[in-house]
Amino acid sequence: MRGLSVRFLMPGGRRVAAVADAHFDVAAGECLALIGESGCGKSVLASALLGLLPANAQTAGEARLGGIDLLSAGERTLARRVRGRLIGLIPQSPAAHLTPVRTIRSQLEETVAELTGVRGQAARRAAAEAVADRAAFPLDHLDRYPHQLSGGLAQRAATALALVGDTPLLLADEPTTGLDRDLVDRTVDELRRHIDRPDAANSGGRALLMITHDLAAAERIADRIAVMYAGRIVELADATAFFGSPGPRHPYSRGLLQALPDRAFTPIPGLPPELGDLPDGCAFAARCDRASDTCAALPPMTEDVACHHPLAGHGPEHPRPAAPAPEDIRA
Ligand code: SF4
C-alpha cells in the first residue's frame, strides 16, 4: 500500500478525509494488526481494498496485490478475481453479510462450489463442514438461518465463509466482536494457523490484515502493528517490541496500551477529532501531554513513527546511539 487516501465528498461541498496517505506492506505468512479507536478510518481502508466504498468516495495512491492495483481495478476484475479469490473478508457486521433466507450450510456449500474445485454434493457438504469446524462453528447449527444465531455464532459463520477461498490475503475486520475470551483466543489461533499453513498455491503462507480494537487479540496473533489515528497511520512496529520492550513510541499508541485494565487502566483524555474538521498539524495534539509548538505542523512518518517528540528509543529523551565509526566496526 502506497499513499492510500480516501475522502468522501459530502453535501454542501464538505470533504471528509477518512484515510490519508496510508503506506505499509503485509508479507505472505505475516499478520499485521491495524489498531485504533472506532471511527479512525480502519474499516474505510478495508472497504477501499475490496472496492466497496460508496459512490461519493474518492481514492488516491496504490494498493497492489498479485499484480493488481486494487484501487484502480474495475468492478469486473474485483468481482471475478479479487473478492473471495485473492482477498477473503471477515466483515465487521456478519449478520448483515449473511443471506437471511438461506441456512448457513446452504451458504457455505454455495461458496465452496463457487470458489473451489470441489465437485459433487457429498464432497461439497464435507468441505463445508470442514471449514465450519475450522471456524469453531458448531456443526449441529449448520441448518439454522442467520436470525437463529447469536452474534458470536454469526461471527463464526462469516469467518467460515471467508476461509473457503483459501485466499492469499485475509482481511479480518473486527473478527472477534461478540466473542467471549475463550472464543477470541480460538478464533485468532485459527486465523494464525490459516496464514501459516503452506500449500502449493501459497507456499510462503498467506497474509492477514486484521483490523481490531481488541489489543489482547492483536497481541496474541500479530507479527506487526499499525496504529491509526484520525485517518493516518501514526506508528508501525514489531508486535513484540510494541507490547513488550521498548514499547510503543507514539504518544497515542502509549495511551491505547495504558487504557487497558491489565496495565494502567487510564483512559486517553478527550475525544478524537471529527474527520471532516482535522487540524493542519498533528491531529492528536489536543490530547497529547507531549505537544509543543512544533506539533502545529503535520509530523512526517520518520523511522515508522509520525510524531515530533516520540517516546523511548529514538526520541529526543532517548537519543539513538551515534553510529559507530568505521574503525570501530572493523575492530
Ligand atoms: S506530534 Fe506532538 S502532539 Fe502529535 S503525538 Fe507527537 S508530541 Fe504529541
Residues whose N, C-alpha, C, O or C-beta is under 5 A from the ligand:
A	BS01	SF4	P251 C282 F284 A285 C288 R290 A291 S292 C295 P299 A306 C307 H308 H309
